Amino acid sequence: MGEIDRRSALMLGVATASTALVAVNPSAAQPYRPDEGKELAPGVRLVEVSEREAMHGRDSVLPAYKRIKVVDIVFQPKVTHKDDAMRNDMVCQCVDGEMRLDHRDGHPFTVKKNDVWTCVKGEPEDTENIGNSAAIMRVINLIPA
């Protein structure tokens, strides 16, 4: 291998640092195209992320649930969506943006990026994106056995 001068070493260092800066953070929300997924309502889209029925060759380790399904729901800015009944128990997380939620129980709340909450099967939920950019709600559906 030939000798490397200071200028080449500097350029190699800058290139390496630039690559690290533009590398994708795997825990960051991946933005979706405006037409990606299934439209639930104007400005609201559902994108399927993952689904699993068995846990490494055995039944689910949560006895009440036979399967889990993960979806992202993308809300465009200022969009409001009403759901009269959750189809399953679920754990939700705000992956990006800011939303106001109301389970119609007299206790509306606001969630921001990385906040987590739960929903119960049959419970209503009104969701409003109160931010200026798309908001993403990750939903982990717990599907009964």
N, C-alpha and C positions, 0 to 999 in steps of 0.2 A: 504494500500500500504506500502511495506517495506521501510526501510531507504535506501538512496542512498549515497554511499561513493564518495570521490573525484575521484577515478579512474573510476568508472562507469559514473559519470557525465562528465568527460573528454572524455571518449569513445563515449558517447551519443552526445556530442558537435562536436567531429570530424566527426562522422557519418552524423550528420545534415549538417555540412558545406560541406562535400563531396557531398552529395545529391544536394545541391544548386549549386555547381560548375559544376556538370555534367548535370544539368537540361537543356533541350533544350530551346533555345531562339526562341519564335514563330515568330519573325520578321526576323530571319536568314534564308538564303537560305537552303532548304533541298536538299542534294545531290541526284542525280539520278543515277541509275545503267546505265552502258554504253548501255544496250539494252532496256532501258525503253522508252516508247512512240513510236512515229512513225518516221521512218528515212526519212528525207527530202532530204538528200544528204549524201555522206560519211562523217562521223564526225559531222553531224548536225541532231539533233532529236527534235521533237515537243512533249511536254507533256501537255495534257489538265489539267487545274487547276480548273476552275469554269465557270459556264454559268448561266445567269438569263435573263428571258424574261419579267416578270412583276415585279413591285416594290410593294410588300406587297398588292396585290390585285388591283393595279391601273396600268395604262400604265406607261412607262418609264418617269422619270421626265425630261429627255432631249428629247424634242419633235422631233428632227431630227432622233433619234435612238430608235429602238424598243427593242433591245437586246444588252447585253454586253457578251463577251466571253473572258476569261483570259487563256492564254497559256504561258508556258515557252519554250523557244528555247535554247537548250544546244549546245554550240559550243566547240568541243574538241580543245586543244591547236594548234595554228598555222593554223587552218582551215579557209578558205575563202568561203563565200557563196554569190551568186548574186541572187537578186530577181528583176525582171524587172518591176513589178507593185504591189503595195500594194493593197490588196483586199478590204480594208475598211480604214476609218480614224482610227487612233489608238494612244494610249499613251503607250510609252515603258519605261522600267526602267532596268538598269543594276543591277541585283540582286547579281551577283558575277562575279569577273574577271575584265578584261579590253579588250575593243574592239575598233576598228577603223571603223567608218561608213562613207559612202559616198552616198549621194542622187543624185550624178552626176550633181550637180548644181555648181560645182567649189568651194565648201566649205566643204571638208571632216573634220570630227571631231573625237575626242577620248572620250570615256566614261569609267568611272571607277565605282566601286561599289556604288550604290545609286543614280547615275546620272539618269536624266529623260529627255526625248525628245518626239517629236510628229512626226507622219508620216501622209501624206495625201493620200487618195485613188488615185491609179494610179501612184503614185510616185515610182521610182526605189530606191533600197537600196542595196548597197554592204557592207557586214559585214565581218570583219576579227578579229579573236581572236588573239590579240597580246601578250597575257600572256602565262605563262607556265603551267596553269591549266585550267580546263573547265571554260567557261564563260557562264552565264545564263542571257538571255534577257527575261524579263517578258513583255508580250504584252497584253494590254487591248484593244481588238477589239471593236469598236463602230459600231454596225451593223444597217444600215439604216432602217427606218420605211417603 
